[in-house]
């Protein structure tokens, strides 16, 4: 989990940085709290805001790899540099200026200092990536120097001695058990930030991670103790009462004590012994029914959790909605034991369902259902009313759609809307060749 979340966080940070340097973005250069400098193709300063940035010196080519920056047609993010008379540490971001032919003729360099300040867009962006107060997050440059740290006293330090930093500087992503600078046992996850030489590292205390498991372990131990003690007490009490009036019940009671709930006894005489036998049989039936009911509930709950886990894993594999729907359609068919299905997205402007994925259907039906109005199909009904719809093909109105579905061999269609934050995004259709009852849990 930490490994994948850190990689997604690094991608998110890269996207945010791209927005700050995109000439079409309203956030253009908003991140640079220390100012901006404009250069010509030779590295000469044409303008600086504030004017103090001119004190960093005119030889930017030597100090910030200006020649490498000007050869790039994309923004370039530097490692930590030291500039100005005060020797403050900063990051320089170079945005090239291109002529009509697309050749660089200069650039704008934005500077932000390595110190969190109120209203700093850059540090606010990174702060969004933290997952909780107990976790640590920090960003290092290509030399292992800290650009940002959730503990500000580490900003600017060289952390190349940390194993996670070494791994991310080698271009790897992953998660490892390690020891942090305070000597705590942690899980450190790391991922390179795309389009930069930087790396993102998150740390979570091992004790915090296993805390919930320890609580569950104590709970399970308690349940185990009760599961051992209570049946033993009940069986001992029952055996003691049964053996007093009649010794013939001892064998049956021992079978019940060993878990054989199918054990039954009979009494030939119509007296108190028969009544005792009937009560014994009733007592034996109750644990059997409870055990079978509990097994059914556990199996049902396990199936529900497995389904949710499978679909959650599908959704987390990609950020592309078409890929997510295609993979989710496969998993839904597998879970429901069906072979044919479709996934649609709702076009808000045309109020039509647009087919984005399908399985097991003929080309003719696929073409016919490429666009569906909300009132012409089971999927349209589910999307319009925001609820699952189960419909036998025999109940479809006569016409082209019903004929196509019948030629597919389908006899039952299950449609469910795709909802997000109360809004309908689309629908999924599943079809089966067998008419069967669809349970509410399904």
PyMOL commands that set and color helices and strands:
alter all, ss='L'
color gray80, all
select helices_A, chain A and resi 2-20+51-56+60-63+66-70+121-127+152-154+163-169+206-245+249-257+272-316+321-336+363-368+378-385+393-395+400-407
alter helices_A, ss='H'
color red, helices_A
select strands_A, chain A and resi 35-40+45-49+76-77+81-83+88-98+104-113+136-140+146-149+174-179+185-192+199-205+340-347+352-359+371-373+389-392+412-420+423-432
alter strands_A, ss='S'
color yellow, strands_A
deselect
rebuild
show_as cartoon
